[in-house]
Amino acid sequence: MDFKKTILWAIFSMSGLMLFNNWQVHEGNPSMFGGNPVNSVVAPDKAQVSKVDIPSPIQGAGIASPTEAPKVNPGAIETAEKFVLQNDVLSIQISANGGNVIDAKLLKELTAEKKPVELFQHTPNHKYFARSGLIALGNADLPNHTSTFKLLNSGKDASGRPFIILASERGGVRLEKTFILSQGSYVVDVGHRVVQGAANAVPLVLYTEIVRDASQEQKIGPFDGAFSASTFTGPAAYTEKEKFNKLEFTAIDKNKITIPTQVPAGDPAWVAMVQHYFASAWIPADKTTRDIYAGKIDNNLYRIGIQTPLGIVAPGVAVIENSKLFVGPQEESVLETIAPGFALLKDYGYLTILAKPIFWLLENIHSYVGNWGWAIILLTILIKLVFFPLSAASYKSMARMKEVQPRLLVMREQYKGEPQKLNQAMMEMYRKEKINPLGGCLPVVIQIPVFISLYWVLLSSVEMRNAPWVAWIQDLSVPDPYYILPIIMAASMFVQTKLNPTPPDPIQAKVMLYMPLIFSVMFFFFPAGLVLYWVVNNLLSIAQQWQINQMFEKKPAK
């Protein structure tokens, strides 16, 4: 019984800690577990924006010194001419200043205001965009993300794909950027064509990078972020050797990041910016050696990128380097088709080994029923069937405990003030009656990793965004707007408490009585999909526990 008390108080304490931590984050304070406040929006220092931010060539690329660039007008990108490239799911905006992708709207992903999610932005309050350019040894003035690009051509190619070609020339080097967008795709095919016109050619390096401030994503509902503080926002990198690496903004501030700098030719690699539900990434070709870099550009402004050495381009010769720019939702079935390891953008944390099969099962159920809410219910029933033997053992143990409850109360009176003798008498009774006092706890403990994995599946799956179930539940990714599911959950927990044996310890009995209320308050802020799972699980548990209790009550008394 002492072990049961310990587990109960541990769960109660952790719940209280999580509630306090997430309330702190919801109010804009730092999380006790690290990371950034969810609602913090810090505008970059305008006095600092104009400073040079051309990346320095990495040692591994064979180039040691940084390239100098002219000062950038803070408003140049906002006022420069813009070119729009669009398909049925994505609309991007490319600035003539630098040829940078400064705006991206996901046309089928809507916000709470029913507007397309604007993933890339370049505004005074929020900066998140992709850019590229050339750097070289010494002070060569080359086309980079500060250069003025002019429109060469636009329209549709032979396959009917919309495209835009921009060009800029500096220091005798011409850089042409080609952007192509396929129907139904969140991947922009980006080609960099470099033509050398200078007689004294130097080794060139192409850089492709994503720049972002540390502010969080736009809200998708009135309670968004209250209990999703643990979702990661920040840069990430993937290599064949090191796999998936996430880089916290705070770690970049302290210069405490470890990423593989050089990627061998032929090995897949990519860099990304990740946030809840969405991501962007540069995916270069695998044919040459590449270098990954990350750092802080300015106050609240960070970047991660890849440098690809082009070598010495002979005069009059053109070199083409193709890359992919992904800007879209973390749909697992789509991510798997883009690049090796790309599905890791949808991060389930340490329980990926359990979460991925659970999502696979959920997705397959959805393919038959066509509704994510009903898919969650059917998944809950399947999980309940898998754990039926464990649950049955747990409920039988609790039923036996309820059966001997009167004898426990008599013992407490008999050995009042003698806890050691009381424990000995209880253990002797458990032995004679063949009751395991931990039998009701251990099955629950075993199921906790599955519940946590399902929590991450429902929290991380963009498929749940704007996914309706029935009537008032029109979005399973946000809390129940009328709190109906949390109230049902509280009622079901109260019924479960009554079906369980009353703890002999009065304090423990009071805790068990108030537990449904405490958990229902927490579940007010959880996504409706997760609460739906918990409600169905509770109702099935009540039915199973009631039936087992009835079986024991019908037994003749000893």
Disulfide bonds with the S-S distance in Angstrom:
none
